[in-house]
Amino acid sequence: MLELYQTDFDDKWFTSAKELTDEMIELLSDPEGGFFDTPKDGKPLLLRPKDVQDNATPSGNALACEALLKLAEFTGEGKYRDLAEKSLRLVVGMATRYPTAFARWLSAADMALGNVKQVAVVYEAGREDEAEKLVRFVQSQFKPNVIIAASAHPPSEDAPALLKDRPPKDNKPTVYVCEGFVCKTPVTSVGDLRGLM
């Protein structure tokens, strides 16, 4: 859902991602860290399974960890990051010994340890085409630790917190490049944006 949001910036995807994440936490969270494969209100089992190893496809736990980290960057809510870090602690020993079995986990660890760039694009209604050039520039580069949100100003109540209190500069589509919700001087051109990325 977060990837869909970063494609068309429809707030319904962001809202759905947040709702699903909160439901995942409620039904599958393990107090020791990570997430069970079965819900707490499911069939009673002798042992609730919790797969943490990546195989041909990433493990559910690795994907959950990555989603929590991204959601923390969009919302500024520390509870998501705390749960992600608790999940990462589960696999740190195994991942350092068997890195090929924990590739997606290592990607999530890189995001947790690196500087995630939060990009917020805001614009006046009717100036979507100009804003699209800025968005396309950000999306044209492979940068796995970059998240992007975009909206006409003012953003809706359902929009990510990253967009709040960030007005367009000089009535032009404006980009705020932030880390930890602390932003650099906003820019309005691709040339200036290139220097911040």
Contact map, one row per residue, 1 for C-alpha under 8 A:
11111000000011011000000000000000000000000000000000000000000000000000000000000000000000000000000000000000000000000000000000000000000000000000000000000000000000000000000000000000000000000000000000000
11111100000011001000000000000000000000000000000000000000000000000010011000000000000000000000000000000000000000000000000000000000000000000000000000000000000000000000000000000000000000000000000000000
11111110000000000000000000000000000000000000000000000000000000000000000000000000000000000000000000000000000000000000000000000000000000000000000000000000000000000000000000000000000000000000000000000
11111111100010000000000000000000000000000000000000000000000000000000000000000000000000000000000000000000000000000000000000000000000000000000000000000000000000000000000000000000000000000000000000000
11111111111111000000000000000000000000000000000000000000000000000000000000000000000000000000000000000000000000000000000000000000000000000000000000001000000000000000000000000000000000000000000000000
01111111100000000000000000000000000000000000000000000000000000000000000000000000000000000000000000000000000000000000000000000000000000000000000000111000000000000000000000000000000000000000000000000
00111111100000000000000000000000000000000000000000000000000000000000000000000000000000000000000000000000000000000000000000000000000000000000000000000000000000000000000000000000000000000000000000000
00011111110000000000000000000000000000000000000000000000000000000000000000000000000000000000000000000000000000000000000000000000000000000000000000000000000000000000000000000000000000000000000000000
00011111111010000000000000000000000000000000000000000000000000000000000000000000000000000000000000000000000000000000000000000000000000000000000000001110000000000000000000000000000000000000000000000
00001001111111000000000000000000000000000000000000000000000000000000000000000000000000000000000000000000000000000000000000000000000000000000000000000000000000000000000000000000000000000000000000000
00001000111111100000000000000000000000000000000000000000000000000000000000000000000000000000000000000000000000000000000000000000000000000000000000000000000001110000000000000000000000000000000000000
00001000011111110000000000000000000000000000000000000000000000000000000000000000000000000000000000000000000000000000000000000000000000000000000000000000000001000000000000000000000000000000000000000
11011000111111111000000000000000000000000000000000000000000000000000000000000000000000000000000000000000000000000000000000000000000000000000000000000000000000000000000000000000000000000000000000000
11001000011111111100000000000000000000000000000000000000000000000000000000000000000000000000000000000000000000000000000000000000000000000000000000000000000001110000000000000000000000000000000000000
00000000001111111110000000000000000000000000000000000000000000000000000000000000000000000000000000000000000000000000000000000000000000000000000000000000000001100000000000000000000000000000000000000
10000000000111111111000000000000000000000000000000000000000000000000000000000000000000000000000000000000000000000000000000000000000000000000000000000000000000000000000000000000000000000000000000000
11000000000011111111100000000000000000000000000000000000000000000000000000000000000000000000000000000000000000000000000000000000000000000000000000000000000000000000000000000000000000000000000000000
00000000000001111111110000000000000000000000000000000000000000000000001000000000000000000000000000000000000000000000000000000000000000000000000000000000000000000000000000000000000000000000000000000
00000000000000111111111000000000000000000000000000000000000000000000000000000000000000000000000000000000000000000000000000000000000000000000000000000000000000000000000000000000000000000000000000000
00000000000000011111111100000000000000000000000000000000000000000000000000000000000000000000000000000000000000000000000000000000000000000000000000000000000000000000000000000000000000000000000000000
00000000000000001111111110000000000000000000000000000000000000000011000000000000000000000000000000000000000000000000000000000000000000000000000000000000000000000000000000000000000000000000000000000
00000000000000000111111111000000000000000000000000000000000000000000000000000000000000000000000000000000000000000000000000000000000000000000000000000000000000000000000000000000000000000000000000000
00000000000000000011111111100000000000000000000000000000000000000000000000000000000000000000000000000000000000000000000000000000000000000000000000000000000000000000000000000000000000000000000000000
00000000000000000001111111111000000000000000000000000000000000000000000000000000000000000000000000000000000000000000000000000000000000000000000000000000000000000000000000000000000000000000000000000
00000000000000000000111111111000001000000000000000000000000000000000000000000000000000000000000000000000000000000000000000000000000000000000000000000000000000000000000000000000000000000000000000000
00000000000000000000011111111000000000000000000000000000000000000000000000000000000000000000000000000000000000000000000000000000000000000000000000000000000000000000000000000000000000000000000000000
00000000000000000000001111111000000000111000000000000000000000000000000000000000000000000000000000000000000000000000000000000000000000000000000000000000000000000000000000000000000000000000000000000
00000000000000000000000111111100001111110000000000000000000000000000000000000000000000000000000000000000000000000000000000000000000000000000000000000000000000000000000000000000000000000000000000000
00000000000000000000000111111110111100000000000000000000000000000000000000000000000000000000000000000000000000000000000000000000000000000000000000000000000000000000000000000000000000000000000000000
00000000000000000000000000011111111100000000000000000000000000000000000000000000000000000000000000000000000000000000000000000000000000000000000000000000000000000000000000000000000000000000000000000
00000000000000000000000000001111110000000000000000000000000000000000000000000000000000000000000000000000000000000000000000000000000000000000000000000000000000000000000000000000000000000000000000000
00000000000000000000000000000111110000000000000000000000000000000000000000000000000001000000000000000000000000000000000000000000000000000000000000000000000000000000000000000000000000000000000000000
00000000000000000000000000001111111000000000000000000000000000000000000000000000001001101100000000000000000000000000000000000000000000000000000000000000000000000000000000000000000000000000000000000
00000000000000000000000000001111111100000000000001000000000010001000000000000000001101110100000000000000000000000000000000000000000000000000000000000000000000000000000000000000000000000000000000000
00000000000000000000000010011100111110000000000001000000000010000000000000000000000000000000000000000000000000000000000000000000000000000000000000000000000000000000000000000000000000000000000000000
00000000000000000000000000011100011111100000000111100000000000000000000000000000000000000000000000000000000000000000000000000000000000000000000000000000000000000000000000000000000000000000000000000
00000000000000000000000000010000001111100000000111100000000100000000000000000000000000000000000000000000000000000000000000000000000000000000000000000000000000000000000000000000000000000000000000000
00000000000000000000000000010000000111110100000110000000000000000000000000000000000000000000000000000000000000000000000000000000000000000000000000000000000000000000000000000000000000000000000000000
00000000000000000000000000110000000111111100000000000000000000000000000000000000000000000000000000000000000000000000000000000000000000000000000000000000000000000000000000000000000000000000000000000
00000000000000000000000000110000000001111100000000000000000000000000000000000000000000000000000000000000000000000000000000000000000000000000000000000000000000000000000000000000000000000000000000000
00000000000000000000000000100000000000111110000000000000000000000000000000000000000000000000000000000000000000000000000000000000000000000000000000000000000000000000000000000000000000000000000000000
00000000000000000000000000000000000001111111000000000000000000000000000000000000000000000000000000000000000000000000000000000000000000000000000000000000000000000000000000000000000000000000000000000
00000000000000000000000000000000000000001111100000000000000000000000000000000000000000000000000000000000000000000000000000000000000000000000000000000000000000000000000000000000000000000000000000000
00000000000000000000000000000000000000000111110000000000000000000000000000000000000000000000000000000000000000000000000000000000000000000000000000000000000000000000000000000000000000000000000000000
00000000000000000000000000000000000000000011111100000000000000000000000000000000000000000000000000000000000000000000000000000000000000000000000000000000000000000000000000000000000000000000000000000
00000000000000000000000000000000000000000001111100000000000000000000000000000000000000000000000000000000000000000000000000000000000000000000000000000000000000000000000000000000000000000000000000000
00000000000000000000000000000000000000000000111110000000000000000000000000000000000000000000000000000000000000000000000000000000000000000000000000000000000000000000000000000000000000000000000000000
00000000000000000000000000000000000111000000111111000000000000000000000000000000000000000000000000000000000000000000000000000000000000000000000000000000000000000000000000000000000000000000000000000
00000000000000000000000000000000000111000000001111100000000000000000000000000000000000000000000000000000000000000000000000000000000000000000000000000000000000000000000000000000000000000000000000000
00000000000000000000000000000000011110000000000111110000000000000000000000000000000000000000000000000000000000000000000000000000000000000000000000000000000000000000000000000000000000000000000000000
00000000000000000000000000000000000110000000000011111000001110000000000000000000000000000000000000000000000000000000000000000000000000000000000000000000000000000000000000000000000000000000000000000
00000000000000000000000000000000000000000000000001111100001111000000000000000000000000000010000000000000000000000000000000000000000000000000000000000000000000000000000000000000000000000000000000000
00000000000000000000000000000000000000000000000000111110011000000000000000000000000000000000000000001100000000000000000000000000000000000000000000000000000000000000000000000000000000000000000000000
00000000000000000000000000000000000000000000000000011111111001000000000000000000000000000000000000001111100000000000000000000000000000000000000000000000000000000000000000000000000000000000000000000
00000000000000000000000000000000000000000000000000001111111000000000000000000000000000000000000000001000000000000000000000000000000000000000000000000000000000000000000000000000000000000000000000000
00000000000000000000000000000000000000000000000000000111110000000000000000000000000000000000000000000000000000000000000000000000000000000000000000000000000000000000000000000000000000000000000000000
00000000000000000000000000000000000000000000000000000111111000000000000000000000000000000000000000000000000000000000000000000000000000000000000000000000000000000000000000000000000000000000000000000
00000000000000000000000000000000000000000000000000001111111101100000000000000000000000000000000000000011000000000000000000000000000000000000000000000000000000000000000000000000000000000000000000000
00000000000000000000000000000000000000000000000000111110111111100000000000000000000000000000000000000001000000000000000000000000000000000000000000000000000000000000000000000000000000000000000000000
00000000000000000000000000000000000010000000000000110000011111110000000000000000000000000000000000000000000000000000000000000000000000000000000000000000000000000000000000000000000000000000000000000
00000000000000000000000000000000011000000000000000110000001111111000000000000000000000100000000000000000000000000000000000000000000000000000000000000000000000000000000000000000000000000000000000000
00000000000000000000000000000000000000000000000000010100011111111100000000000000000000000000000000000001100100000000000000000000000000000000000000000000000000000000000000000000000000000000000000000
00000000000000000000000000000000000000000000000000000000011111111110000000000000000000000000000000000001100000000000000000000000000000000000000000000000000000000000000000000000000000000000000000000
00000000000000000000000000000000000000000000000000000000000111111111000000000000000100000000000000000000000000000000000000000000000000000000000000000000000000000000000000000000000000000000000000000
00000000000000000000000000000000010000000000000000000000000011111111100000000000001110110000000000000000100100000000000000000000000000000000000000000000000000000000000000000000000000000000000000000
00000000000000000000000000000000000000000000000000000000000001111111110000000000000100000000000000000000000100100000000000000000000000000000000000000000000000000000000000000000000000000000000000000
01000000000000000000100000000000000000000000000000000000000000111111111000000000000000000000000000000000000000000000000000000000000000000000000000000000000000000000000000000000000000000000000000000
00000000000000000000100000000000000000000000000000000000000000011111111100000001101100000000000000000000000000000000000000000000000000000000000000000000000000000000000000000000000000000000000000000
00000000000000000000000000000000000000000000000000000000000000001111111110000001100100000000000000000000000100110000000000000000000000000000000000000000000000000000000000000000000000000000000000000
01000000000000000000000000000000000000000000000000000000000000000111111111000000000000000000000000000000000000000000000000000000000000000000000000100000000000000000000000000000000000000000000000000
01000000000000000100000000000000000000000000000000000000000000000011111111110001000000000000000000000000000000000000000000000000000000000000000000000000000000000000000000000000000000000000000000000
00000000000000000000000000000000000000000000000000000000000000000001111111111111100000000000000000000000000000000000000000000000000000000000000000000000000000000000000000000000000000000000000000000
00000000000000000000000000000000000000000000000000000000000000000000111111111000000000000000000000000000000000000001010000000000000000000000000000100000000000000100000000000000000100000000000000000
00000000000000000000000000000000000000000000000000000000000000000000011111110000000000000000000000000000000000000000010000000000000000000000000000101000000000011100000000000000000000000000000000000
00000000000000000000000000000000000000000000000000000000000000000000001111111000000000000000000000000000000000000000000000000000000000000000000000000000000000011100000000000000000000000000000000000
00000000000000000000000000000000000000000000000000000000000000000000001111111100000000000000000000000000000000000000000000000000000000000000000000000000000000001100000000000000000110000000000000000
00000000000000000000000000000000000000000000000000000000000000000000000110111111100000000000000000000000000000000000000000000000000000000000000000000000000000000000000000000000000000000000000000000
00000000000000000000000000000000000000000000000000000000000000000000000100011111110000000000000000000000000000000000000000000000000000000000000000000000000000000000000000000000000000000000000000000
00000000000000000000000000000000000000000000000000000000000000000000000100001111111000000000000000000000000000000000000000000000000000000000000000000000000000000000000000000000000000000000000000000
00000000000000000000000000000000000000000000000000000000000000000001101100001111111100000000000000000000000000000000000000000000000000000000000000000000000000000000000000000000000000000000000000000
00000000000000000000000000000000000000000000000000000000000000000001100100001111111110000000000000000000000000000000000000000000000000000000000000000000000000000000000000000000000000000000000000000
00000000000000000000000000000000000000000000000000000000000000000000000000000111111111000000000000000000000000000000000000000000000000000000000000000000000000000000000000000000000000000000000000000
00000000000000000000000000000000110000000000000000000000000000001001000000000011111111100000000000000000000000000000000000000000000000000000000000000000000000000000000000000000000000000000000000000
00000000000000000000000000000000010000000000000000000000000000011101100000000001111111110000000000000000000000000000000000000000000000000000000000000000000000000000000000000000000000000000000000000
00000000000000000000000000000000000000000000000000000000000000001000000000000000111111111000000000000000000000010000000000000000000000000000000000000000000000000000000000000000000000000000000000000
00000000000000000000000000000001110000000000000000000000000000000000000000000000011111111100000000000000000000000000000000000000000000000000000000000000000000000000000000000000000000000000000000000
00000000000000000000000000000000110000000000000000000000000010001000000000000000001111111110000000000000000000000000000000000000000000000000000000000000000000000000000000000000000000000000000000000
00000000000000000000000000000000010000000000000000000000000000001000000000000000000111111111000000000000100010000000000000000000000000000000000000000000000000000000000000000000000000000000000000000
00000000000000000000000000000000100000000000000000000000000000000000000000000000000011111111000000000000000000000000000000000000000000000000000000000000000000000000000000000000000000000000000000000
00000000000000000000000000000000110000000000000000000000000000000000000000000000000001111111100000000000000000000000000000000000000000000000000000000000000000000000000000000000000000000000000000000
00000000000000000000000000000000000000000000000000010000000000000000000000000000000000111111111000000000100000000000000000000000000000000000000000000000000000000000000000000000000000000000000000000
00000000000000000000000000000000000000000000000000000000000000000000000000000000000000011111111100000000000000000000000000000000000000000000000000000000000000000000000000000000000000000000000000000
00000000000000000000000000000000000000000000000000000000000000000000000000000000000000000111111110000000000000000000000000000000000000000000000000000000000000000000000000000000000000000000000000000
00000000000000000000000000000000000000000000000000000000000000000000000000000000000000000011111111100000000000000000000000000000000000000000000000000000000000000000000000000000000000000000000000000
00000000000000000000000000000000000000000000000000000000000000000000000000000000000000000011111111111100110000000000000000000000000000000000000000000000000000000000000000000000000000000000000000000
00000000000000000000000000000000000000000000000000000000000000000000000000000000000000000001111111100000000000000000000000000000000000000000000000000000000000000000000000000000000000000000000000000
00000000000000000000000000000000000000000000000000000000000000000000000000000000000000000000111111100000000000000000000000000000000000000000000000000000000000000000000000000000000000000000000000000
00000000000000000000000000000000000000000000000000000000000000000000000000000000000000000000011111111100000000000000000000000000000000000000000000000000000000000000000000000000000000000000000000000
00000000000000000000000000000000000000000000000000000000000000000000000000000000000000000000011111111110010000000000000000000000000000000000000000000000000000000000000000000000000000000000000000000
00000000000000000000000000000000000000000000000000000000000000000000000000000000000000000000001001111110000000000000000000000000000000000000000000000000000000000000000000000000000000000000000000000
00000000000000000000000000000000000000000000000000001110000000000000000000000000000000000000001001111110000000000000000000000000000000000000000000000000000000000000000000000000000000000000000000000
00000000000000000000000000000000000000000000000000001100000000000000000000000000000000000000001001111111110000000000000000000000000000000000000000000000000000000000000000000000000000000000000000000
00000000000000000000000000000000000000000000000000000100010000000000000000000000000000000000000000111111111000000000000000000000000000000000000000000000000000000000000000000000000000000000000000000
00000000000000000000000000000000000000000000000000000100011001100000000000000000000000000000000000000111111100000000000000000000000000000000000000000000000000000000000000000000000000000000000000000
00000000000000000000000000000000000000000000000000000100000001101000000000000000000000010010001000000111111110000000000000000000000000000000000000000000000000000000000000000000000000000000000000000
00000000000000000000000000000000000000000000000000000000000000000000000000000000000000000000001000100111111111000000000000000000000000000000000000000000000000000000000000000000000000000000000000000
00000000000000000000000000000000000000000000000000000000000000000000000000000000000000000000000000000011111111100000000000000000000000000000000000000000000000000000000000000000000000000000000000000
00000000000000000000000000000000000000000000000000000000000001001100100000000000000000000000000000000001111111110000000000000000000000000000000000000000000000000000000000000000000000000000000000000
00000000000000000000000000000000000000000000000000000000000000000000000000000000000000010000000000000000111111111000000000000000000000000000000000000000000000000000000000000000000000000000000000000
00000000000000000000000000000000000000000000000000000000000000000000000000000000000000000000000000000000011111111100000000000000000000000000000000000000000000000000000000000000000000000000000000000
00000000000000000000000000000000000000000000000000000000000000000100100000000000000000000000000000000000001111111111000000000000000000000000000110000000000000000000000000000000000000000000000000000
00000000000000000000000000000000000000000000000000000000000000000000100000000000000010000000000000000000000111111110000000000000000000000000000000000000000000000000000000000000000000000000000000000
00000000000000000000000000000000000000000000000000000000000000000000000000000000000000000000000000000000000011111110000000000000000000000000000000000000000000000000000000000000000000000000000000000
00000000000000000000000000000000000000000000000000000000000000000000000000000000000000000000000000000000000001111111000000000000000000000000000010000000000000000000000000000000000000000000000000000
00000000000000000000000000000000000000000000000000000000000000000000000000000000000000000000000000000000000000111111100000000000000000000000000010000000000000000000000000000000001000000000000000000
00000000000000000000000000000000000000000000000000000000000000000000000010000000000000000000000000000000000000100111110000000000000000000000000011100000000000000000000000000000001100000000000000000
00000000000000000000000000000000000000000000000000000000000000000000000000000000000000000000000000000000000000000011111000000000000000000000000011100000000000000000000000000000111000000000000000001
00000000000000000000000000000000000000000000000000000000000000000000000011000000000000000000000000000000000000000001111100000000000000000000000001110000000000000100000000000001111110000000000000000
00000000000000000000000000000000000000000000000000000000000000000000000000000000000000000000000000000000000000000000111110000000000000000000000001111000000000000000000000000011110000000000000000000
00000000000000000000000000000000000000000000000000000000000000000000000000000000000000000000000000000000000000000000011111000000000000000000000000011100000000000110000000000011100000000000000000000
00000000000000000000000000000000000000000000000000000000000000000000000000000000000000000000000000000000000000000000001111100000001001100000000000011110000000000010000000001111000000000000000000000
00000000000000000000000000000000000000000000000000000000000000000000000000000000000000000000000000000000000000000000000111110000001000000000000000000111100000000010011100001110000000000000000000000
00000000000000000000000000000000000000000000000000000000000000000000000000000000000000000000000000000000000000000000000011111011001000000000000000000011100000000000001100111100000000000000000000000
00000000000000000000000000000000000000000000000000000000000000000000000000000000000000000000000000000000000000000000000001111111000000000000000000000001100000000000000100111000000000000000000000000
00000000000000000000000000000000000000000000000000000000000000000000000000000000000000000000000000000000000000000000000000111111000000000000000000000001100000000000000000000000000000000000000000000
00000000000000000000000000000000000000000000000000000000000000000000000000000000000000000000000000000000000000000000000000011111100000000000000000000000000000000000000000000000000000000000000000000
00000000000000000000000000000000000000000000000000000000000000000000000000000000000000000000000000000000000000000000000000111111111000000000000000000000000000000000000000001000000000000000000000000
00000000000000000000000000000000000000000000000000000000000000000000000000000000000000000000000000000000000000000000000000111111111100000000000000000001000000000000000000000000000000000000000000000
00000000000000000000000000000000000000000000000000000000000000000000000000000000000000000000000000000000000000000000000000000111111110000000000000000000000000000000000000000000000000000000000000000
00000000000000000000000000000000000000000000000000000000000000000000000000000000000000000000000000000000000000000000000000000011111111000000000000000000000000000000000000001000000000000000000000000
00000000000000000000000000000000000000000000000000000000000000000000000000000000000000000000000000000000000000000000000011100011111111100000000000000000000000000000000000001100000000000000000000000
00000000000000000000000000000000000000000000000000000000000000000000000000000000000000000000000000000000000000000000000000000001111111110000000000000000000000000000000000000000000000000000000000000
00000000000000000000000000000000000000000000000000000000000000000000000000000000000000000000000000000000000000000000000000000000111111111000000000000000000000000000000000000000000000000000010000000
00000000000000000000000000000000000000000000000000000000000000000000000000000000000000000000000000000000000000000000000010000000011111111100000000000000000000000000000000000010000000000000110010000
00000000000000000000000000000000000000000000000000000000000000000000000000000000000000000000000000000000000000000000000010000000001111111110000000000100000000000000000000000000000000000000000000000
00000000000000000000000000000000000000000000000000000000000000000000000000000000000000000000000000000000000000000000000000000000000111111111000000000000000000000000000000000000000000000000000000000
00000000000000000000000000000000000000000000000000000000000000000000000000000000000000000000000000000000000000000000000000000000000011111111100000000000000000000000000000000000000000000000010000000
00000000000000000000000000000000000000000000000000000000000000000000000000000000000000000000000000000000000000000000000000000000000001111111100000010000000000000000000000000000000000000000000000000
00000000000000000000000000000000000000000000000000000000000000000000000000000000000000000000000000000000000000000000000000000000000000111111110000000000000000000000000000000000000000000000000000000
00000000000000000000000000000000000000000000000000000000000000000000000000000000000000000000000000000000000000000000000000000000000000011111110000000000000000000000000000000000000000000000000000000
00000000000000000000000000000000000000000000000000000000000000000000000000000000000000000000000000000000000000000000000000000000000000001111111000000000000000000000000000000000000000000000000000000
00000000000000000000000000000000000000000000000000000000000000000000000000000000000000000000000000000000000000000000000000000000000000000011111100000000000000000000000000000000000000000000000000000
00000000000000000000000000000000000000000000000000000000000000000000000000000000000000000000000000000000000000000000000000000000000000000000111111000000000000000000000000000000000000000000000000000
00000000000000000000000000000000000000000000000000000000000000000000000000000000000000000000000000000000000000100000000000000000000000000000011111000000000000000000000000000000000000000000000000000
00000000000000000000000000000000000000000000000000000000000000000000000000000000000000000000000000000000000000100111100000000000000000000000001111100000000000000000000000000000000000000000000000000
00000000000000000000000000000000000000000000000000000000000000000000000000000000000000000000000000000000000000000001111000000000000000000000001111110000000000000000000000000000000000000000000000000
00000100000000000000000000000000000000000000000000000000000000000000010011000000000000000000000000000000000000000001111000000000000000000000000011111000000000000000000000000000000000000000000000000
00000100000000000000000000000000000000000000000000000000000000000000000000000000000000000000000000000000000000000000011110000000000000000100000001111100000000000000000000000000000000000000000000000
00001100100000000000000000000000000000000000000000000000000000000000000001000000000000000000000000000000000000000000001110000000000000000000000000111110000000010110000000000000000000000000000000000
00000000100000000000000000000000000000000000000000000000000000000000000000000000000000000000000000000000000000000000000111000000000000100000000000011111000000000010000000000000000000000000000000000
00000000100000000000000000000000000000000000000000000000000000000000000000000000000000000000000000000000000000000000000011100000000000000000000000001111111000100010000000000000000000000000000000000
00000000000000000000000000000000000000000000000000000000000000000000000000000000000000000000000000000000000000000000000001111001000000000000000000000111111000000000000000000000000000000000000000000
00000000000000000000000000000000000000000000000000000000000000000000000000000000000000000000000000000000000000000000000001111000000000000000000000000011111000000000001100000000000000000000000000000
00000000000000000000000000000000000000000000000000000000000000000000000000000000000000000000000000000000000000000000000000000000000000000000000000000011111100000001001000000000000000000000000000000
00000000000000000000000000000000000000000000000000000000000000000000000000000000000000000000000000000000000000000000000000000000000000000000000000000011111111100011000000000000000000000000000000000
00000000000000000000000000000000000000000000000000000000000000000000000000000000000000000000000000000000000000000000000000000000000000000000000000000000011111100000000000000000000000000000000000000
00000000000000000000000000000000000000000000000000000000000000000000000000000000000000000000000000000000000000000000000000000000000000000000000000000000001111100000000000000000000000000000000000000
00000000001101100000000000000000000000000000000000000000000000000000000000000000000000000000000000000000000000000000000000000000000000000000000000000000001111110000000000000000000000000000000000000
00000000001001100000000000000000000000000000000000000000000000000000000000000000000000000000000000000000000000000000000000000000000000000000000000000010001111111010000000000000000000000000000000000
00000000001001000000000000000000000000000000000000000000000000000000000001100000000000000000000000000000000000000000000000000000000000000000000000001000000001111111000000000000000000000000000000000
00000000000000000000000000000000000000000000000000000000000000000000000001110000000000000000000000000000000000000000000000000000000000000000000000000000000000111111000000000000000000000000000000000
00000000000000000000000000000000000000000000000000000000000000000000000011110000000000000000000000000000000000000000010100000000000000000000000000001000000000011111000000000000000010000000000000000
00000000000000000000000000000000000000000000000000000000000000000000000000000000000000000000000000000000000000000000000111000000000000000000000000001110001000111111110000000000000000000000000000000
00000000000000000000000000000000000000000000000000000000000000000000000000000000000000000000000000000000000000000000000000000000000000000000000000000000011000011111110000000000000000000000000000000
00000000000000000000000000000000000000000000000000000000000000000000000000000000000000000000000000000000000000000000000000000000000000000000000000000000000000000011111000000000000000000000000000000
00000000000000000000000000000000000000000000000000000000000000000000000000000000000000000000000000000000000000000000000001000000000000000000000000000000000000000011111100000001000000000000000000000
00000000000000000000000000000000000000000000000000000000000000000000000000000000000000000000000000000000000000000000000001100000000000000000000000000000110000000000111110000100000000000000000000000
00000000000000000000000000000000000000000000000000000000000000000000000000000000000000000000000000000000000000000000000001110000000000000000000000000000100000000000011111111100000000000000000000000
00000000000000000000000000000000000000000000000000000000000000000000000000000000000000000000000000000000000000000000000000000000000000000000000000000000000000000000001111111100000000000111000000000
00000000000000000000000000000000000000000000000000000000000000000000000000000000000000000000000000000000000000000000000000000000000000000000000000000000000000000000000111110000000000000000000000000
00000000000000000000000000000000000000000000000000000000000000000000000000000000000000000000000000000000000000000000000000110000000000000000000000000000000000000000000111111000000000000000000000000
00000000000000000000000000000000000000000000000000000000000000000000000000000000000000000000000000000000000000000000000000110000000000000000000000000000000000000000000111111100000000000001000000000
00000000000000000000000000000000000000000000000000000000000000000000000000000000000000000000000000000000000000000000000011110010011000000000000000000000000000000000000110111110000000000001000000000
00000000000000000000000000000000000000000000000000000000000000000000000000000000000000000000000000000000000000000000000011100000001000000000000000000000000000000000001110011111000000000111100000000
00000000000000000000000000000000000000000000000000000000000000000000000000000000000000000000000000000000000000000000001111000000000001000000000000000000000000000000000000001111100000000111000010000
00000000000000000000000000000000000000000000000000000000000000000000000000000000000000000000000000000000000000000000011110000000000000000000000000000000000000000000010000000111110000111110000000000
00000000000000000000000000000000000000000000000000000000000000000000000000000000000000000000000000000000000000000000111100000000000000000000000000000000000000000000000000000011111000111100000000011
00000000000000000000000000000000000000000000000000000000000000000000000000000000000000000000000000000000000000000000111000000000000000000000000000000000000000000000000000000001111111110000000000000
00000000000000000000000000000000000000000000000000000000000000000000000000000000000000000000000000000000000000000011110000000000000000000000000000000000000000000000000000000000111111100000000000000
00000000000000000000000000000000000000000000000000000000000000000000000010010000000000000000000000000000000000000001010000000000000000000000000000000000000000000000000000000000011111000000000000000
00000000000000000000000000000000000000000000000000000000000000000000000000010000000000000000000000000000000000000000010000000000000000000000000000000000000000000100000000000000011111100000000000000
00000000000000000000000000000000000000000000000000000000000000000000000000000000000000000000000000000000000000000000000000000000000000000000000000000000000000000000000000000000011111110000000000000
00000000000000000000000000000000000000000000000000000000000000000000000000000000000000000000000000000000000000000000000000000000000000000000000000000000000000000000000000000001111011111100000000000
00000000000000000000000000000000000000000000000000000000000000000000000000000000000000000000000000000000000000000000000000000000000000000000000000000000000000000000000000000001110001111100000000000
00000000000000000000000000000000000000000000000000000000000000000000000000000000000000000000000000000000000000000000000000000000000000000000000000000000000000000000000000000001100000111110000000000
00000000000000000000000000000000000000000000000000000000000000000000000000000000000000000000000000000000000000000000000000000000000000000000000000000000000000000000000010000111100000111111000000000
00000000000000000000000000000000000000000000000000000000000000000000000000000000000000000000000000000000000000000000000000000000000000000000000000000000000000000000000010000111000000001111100110000
00000000000000000000000000000000000000000000000000000000000000000000000000000000000000000000000000000000000000000000000000000000000000000000000000000000000000000000000010011110000000000111110110000
00000000000000000000000000000000000000000000000000000000000000000000000000000000000000000000000000000000000000000000000000000000000001000000000000000000000000000000000000000100000000000011111110000
00000000000000000000000000000000000000000000000000000000000000000000000000000000000000000000000000000000000000000000000000000000000011001000000000000000000000000000000000000000000000000001111111000
00000000000000000000000000000000000000000000000000000000000000000000000000000000000000000000000000000000000000000000000000000000000000000000000000000000000000000000000000000000000000000000111111100
00000000000000000000000000000000000000000000000000000000000000000000000000000000000000000000000000000000000000000000000000000000000000000000000000000000000000000000000000000000000000000011111111110
00000000000000000000000000000000000000000000000000000000000000000000000000000000000000000000000000000000000000000000000000000000000001000000000000000000000000000000000000000010000000000011111111111
00000000000000000000000000000000000000000000000000000000000000000000000000000000000000000000000000000000000000000000000000000000000000000000000000000000000000000000000000000000000000000000011111111
00000000000000000000000000000000000000000000000000000000000000000000000000000000000000000000000000000000000000000000000000000000000000000000000000000000000000000000000000000000000000000000001111111
00000000000000000000000000000000000000000000000000000000000000000000000000000000000000000000000000000000000000000000000000000000000000000000000000000000000000000000000000000000100000000000000111111
00000000000000000000000000000000000000000000000000000000000000000000000000000000000000000000000000000000000000000000100000000000000000000000000000000000000000000000000000000000100000000000000011111
